[in-house]
Amino acid sequence: MGTFSIWHWLIVLVVVVLIFGTKKLGSLGGDLGKAVRGFKEGVKPEDSPVTEKAEIEIDKDGKEIIDGEIKEKNHS
């Protein structure tokens, strides 16, 4: 039994290419790459691009006055 040599893997590769064809294998590799990139983006921690700062005050009629500013971070 033992390990497979390079010749075993080359024969397997040739059989796979003959069965599926190079065009289908190329598109399969591209789809796999897109899936991996999407997974990496989903796992990456989010840096909030917006900084929020708000102050809430109560006026003489008992209504809330919200004074605030929103600044977007510059990703240079």
N, C-alpha and C positions, 0 to 999 in steps of 0.2 A: 504494500500500500504506500506508505511514505508520502513525501511531498510531491507536488506537481512540478515538472520542469517547465522551462520556457516553451518547449515544443508542444506540450499539452495545452497551454494557454493560447498559443498561436492557432492550433487546430480548432479550439473552441471559438476563437474570434472569427476565423474564416467561416465556420458553420453559422454563426450568428449573423454575419454580414450576408451570407447567401440566403438565409431565411427571411430576414427583415429588409435588407437593402440599405444602402448608405443614406438615401434620402430620408427614410423613416428614422434611422438611428440619429441623424443630424438634428431632426426636429425634436426627437425625444430628448436629446442632450440640451437643446435650447430651452425646452419646457422645464426640464429639471433645474437648469440655471436660474430661470425666472422664479421658480418656486423657492429655491434656496435664498435668493435675494429678498423675496417677500417675507420669508421667515425671519431673516436677520433684521429687517426693518421693524417687524412686529415685536421682536424681543428687545431691541435697543431701547434704553430708557429715554423717555421723552424729556426734552428740554423745553420748558414752556416759553414760547416766543413772546408772550404778553406778560407784562408786569402790571398788576393792578394795585391801586391805592385809593381807598375811599374813606370819607369821614361822614358820619351820620349825625345830624343835629336835629333838634326838635324846635320848631318855631313856636310863637306865642299861642297859636291855635291848636297846638298838639300834633301838628303834621310833621312828618319826617322830611328833612332836606338832605339830600345826598349830594355831596360835593366830592368829586373824584377825578382822577386822571388815569389814563391808560397809555402806557408807552410800549412800543414794540421794540424788542431787542434787535440790535443790528448784528447780523451774522457775517462779518467781513472776514 
